[in-house]
Amino acid sequence: MINRRTFSKAVGLGTGAAAVSLAGLQTNAAAATALDEPGGGPTPTVPTLTPGTHTEFGTLKRVKAGVLDIGYAEVGPRHGPVVVLLHGWPYDIHSFVDVAPLLADLGYRVLVPYLRGHGSTRFLSRHTPRTAEQSAIALDIIAFMDALKIEKAVLAGFDWGSRTADIIAALWPERVKSLVSTSGYLITDRKMQLEPAAAGVEHNWWYQWYFATDRGVKAMENVDERIALCRYVWTLVSPNWNFSDATFARTAEAFRNPDYAAIVLYNYRWRISLIDGDRRFDRYEKQLAAQPSIGVPTVTLDPALDPFTAPGDGSGYRSHFTGPYLHRTIANIGHNLPQEAPTVFAQAVFDADHL
């Protein structure tokens, strides 16, 4: 999930100072972004869609990219402007099952890849270390774009996906047309992670400390126990989302990937310096430790019921974004924002693309 240090002053449920309702966002978004299409027409508002309207993608595709064979969904016209949607933990591509068709209807070519260790994505070699530094995951997506001959794309995500998109926008801005980053600036500074946070923040990160123990490792390595743990996390971080058994089961299939436990455990243990990273990524991690700014057009979204959303309406990370910028706090929505509020997320993607 997200960077605990970014929200070290948040205790409990930080709902933000300027939360807007889902109904109100449609009007507010259009008013706040009085932008024109390249041809001179007005910016459209994304049609309202009931969450859960779509349940499946079509046939998934695969592409060899870097060290991975990446499974991904593709929706929309083949030659449309590209949007890459990036999921988090413990989620999968179905977080965007309603967002993707909304964007496809607006003419976008929408790509939704499984991150390493998730779903149908596999390592090409059994000899490749199952590491999960933040830069390694970002380089996976660069390789994915290269493999599909995509020079530049709109990147949008949440949780691990936000961090990955932030990193690419910071280190390889020439590859990013615009950015939607849920929960703001999530690039991890491991040195900062060594410092204690407020008790309420540490409490929110209970699973990270669990994964640091032998008991947590055993739980993650047992498929049934890991799936039960992930479902419990869903209930905590999205308290208003009444997801069905079928909705969770669709995503839980992604947690059966043979590398899932290794990737998740590595990522969380690496963040708090319990393990060293692969030296091949050291130069990127050194750059990221400096907390580089992001200059591409950006919309940040804060889900108000997400326990990781800090108070302050995004003010704590505003200085990291130096280009055209919009911020929205979304009332009554939890951590899995794109699946809980797909219209809001799709609108943010469109608006970021037109900043």
N, C-alpha and C positions, 0 to 999 in steps of 0.2 A: 504493500500500500504506500502511503505517502510519507514524506520526510517529517519525522517527529520534531526535529529541531526547528523547522519552519513555524511550527505551531506550539512552541514551548510555553507560550503564555495562555494558551487556550485550556480551560478546565471545563469538563463536562461538554454540553452541547452549545457551541458557539454559533448563534444563529445569524450573526451579521447585523449590521445597522440598517441596511437598506434592502431587506428581502422583498421580493416581488412575487405575487401569486402567478400560477401558471396561466390563468385567464388574463391577468393584466399584462403579462410579458408580451403577448402578441401585439397589443397596441403600443406598449412602451418601447418594444424593440424597434418597431417601424418608425416611431417618432424620434427615437434617440439616434437612429442611423438614417438620416434623410439623404440617402445615397442614390445615385443614378446608375443604371445599367450602362455598359459601354456605348450602346446605341442610343442613349438618351432617355430611355424609359425609366419608370420608378422601380425601386427595389421591391420585389414581391415579398409578402409574408408567407411563410411556410404553412400549408394547410394543417389544421389541428387534427391529430391522429390519436385515437384511444390507445394507450399502452397495451401491448399484448395482441394487437390486431394481426400481426404476423408472428408466426411461430418457427418457421424454418427458412433457411436459405435454399437456393437450388443446389445443383450438384457442385460440390467443392472442387477447386482446382489445386494444382501443385506446381511448384517451380523450385529448381535447385538454385540456391542463393547462398554464397559464402560457404559456411560449414553446415548448412541446413538444407533439408528438403521441406519447404514451407507449404503448409496447407492454408488455403485462403478462399474466401467467398468473393465473388465479383458480381456487381449489380450495376446496370445502367449502360449507356451507349459506349461503344468501344473507343470512340474518338472524342469523348467528352473530357472536360477538364478533370484532373484526377484528385480524388480525396482518399487519403489513407486513414482508416479508423483503427485505433489501438486500444485494446482492452487492458484490464488490470487484474489484480489478484484479490479474491479467488473467483474469477469470472472467465469468460471466454468470448468468442466472436458474437454470441447471441445477445450480448449487451447492446448490439447495434442492429438487431434484427428488424426493428421498426425504423430506425434512423436511416439505414441504407436505402430502402425504397423511396423515402421522402426526398432524399438527395438525388436519387436516380431520376425521379420525376421532374426535377429541376434541370436535368441534362448532365449531371455529373457521372463520371465513371468512378464507382465506389469500390475500393479494395479493403478487405477486412482480414488481415492475416492472424493466424494463431502464433503467439509468441513462443520462443523456445521452451520446450518442456510441456507444451499444452496441445491438446487435441491431436490433429493429424500431422503436426510438424515433427520432424525427426532429424536427428543428427545423421550426416552422411557417413561418418566413420565412428566405429565403437571406440576408437583411440582418442577422439577429440575430448578434452577435459570438459566436464559438465559444469562449467562456470556460469555465473550470472551477474557479473559486474554491470553497473548501469551502462557503461560505455559499450560493453559487449552486446547488449540487447539493442542499443541504438545502431550499432554497426550491422546487426542482422537486418534492420529495416532499410538501411542504405543499400545493402546487398540485394534485398528484395526489390527495391526500386531499380537498381542496376539491371537485375535479371529480366525485369519487365520493360526495360528501356524507357523508364520514366525519369526525365531530367528533373522535374520539379512537381511538387504536389502540395495541396492543402493537407496539413497534418492535424488530427484531432483525437483526443483521448482523455482517459481518466486513470487515476492511480498509476500503476506501472506505465500505462500508455501515455499519461501526461508527462511523466518524467522522460520517457523515451523521446517524445515529440519535442520537449523543451531542449534536450541535449542536441538533437539534430539541428534545431533552429539556432542554438547558440554556437555550435562548432562548424556546422555546414549550412549556413543561411542561404547559400545559393541553391540548395535543394528544396527550400520551403517557400511556397507562395504566401501562405498565411497559416496561423496557428490558433487552435482552440485548446486551452489548457484548463481542465477542471482542477480546482483547488490551487490554481496559481502556479508559482515557481517551485518546482519540486526537485531540482538538481541537488543531489546529496553531497554534503561536505562531511566526510567521515571524521575529520578532526573535531568538528562541532558535535558530532554524534556521541563523542566520548564524554561530553558534559551531561550531568543530570538535568532532567526537565522537571516541571512542576508535577506534583503527585498525580493530579488528575490526568495529565498527558501520559505519564508512564502507565497509568491504569489502562488507558485506551490501547496501549501497545502490548497488552498481555501476551498475545500470541507470539510476538517477537521474542520475548523472554522465555516463553515456553519452548520455542524452536532452538533456543540456546542450550537446552538441557537434553540429556539422553532420553528422558521420557517423551519430550516433544519430537525428537528424531524418530523414535519408535512409532509414535502416533502417525507421523507423516508417511512413514514407510509402509504402514498398513493401509491398504486401499479403503476399506470400510471406515476405519477411524478417521482417515484424512477427509473423506467425503462428509462425515458427520460434523467434523470440525468446521469445514468450509460452510456448511449450511448454518451453523451457529453464528459464524461471523456475519453472514447475510442478515440475520435477524437483528444483530446488534447495530450494524452500521446503516441500515435502512429501516428504521423503526416503523415507518408508515407504509411500507411496501408489502402488500398482501400477495406475495407471489405464490403460485400453485406448486404442488408436488411435481407436476409435469414440467413446469418452467425450470425448476431447479435441476431436475433429472437430465434435461437436455444439456445444460451446462456442465453438470457433474461428469458427463462422459469425457470431457476434456481433461479431467483430473486423473484419468486412468492411463495417461501417457506414461510409458516406462521411465521417463526421465523427470517426471513431475516433482517427485519428492526431492531429488538431488538439486534441481534448479531452484525450487522455492527455499529450501534450507540454505543453499549457498547464498542466495540473494540477501536474506535477512541476517544471516550470520556475518556476511561480508560487511554489511552496512555498519555494524557495531564493532567491527575490527576483531571479531573472534577468529577470523581466518584471513590470510593474505590473498590478494587478487593475483590473477595471472599476469606476469610481468609484461606480456605483449600489450596489455592495455594501460600500462603505467603512464604513458605520455598523455593519453586522453584523460585519465583520472586526475593527473596533475592540473590540467587545464580546467577541469570541472570543479576541483577544489577551490579555485579562485572565484567561483560563482560568477561566471561570465554573463554579461547582459544579453538580452534577446531583442533584436531590432526589427524583426519581421512583424507585419500587422497581426495583432493578437486580440482575441477575446478570451478573458478569463471568467470562469463560472465557479461560484461557491454554492454547493448544495447546503441549505441551512440546517438540515437535520443530520448531516454527516458529523459524527463526533470529532472528526479531524479538521473541521472548518473553524478557523480562528475568528474571534471577533475583530471588528475593524473594517469590514467591507472591502477586504483586499488591500488595505493600506500597508500591511506588513511586507508585501512583496512588490508593490507598485513600482519601486525604483529599478527593479530588474528588467522592466519592459520599456525600451527606449523608442520604439516605433509607434505607429498608429495603434490606438488601444481603446478597448471598451471592457468594462467589468460589470457582471450581473450576479447578484445573490438570488438564489431560487428558493422561495419559501416552500416548506412542507415536503421537501425532497431529500433523500438520503444519498449515500455514497455512490450507488450505481446510477448516476444521473441519466445517462443516455437510455437506459432501459426503463427507468421510472418516468422519465419526462422526455420522450423522443422528439416531440415537436420543438421543445426548447433547445435541445442540443442541435438539431438540424438547422434551426434558425441561426444559432450562433455560428455554425460552419459557414452558412451563406453570408452572414454579415461580416465575418472575418475576411472572407474572400473579396468583399467589396469595400473594405476600409481604405 
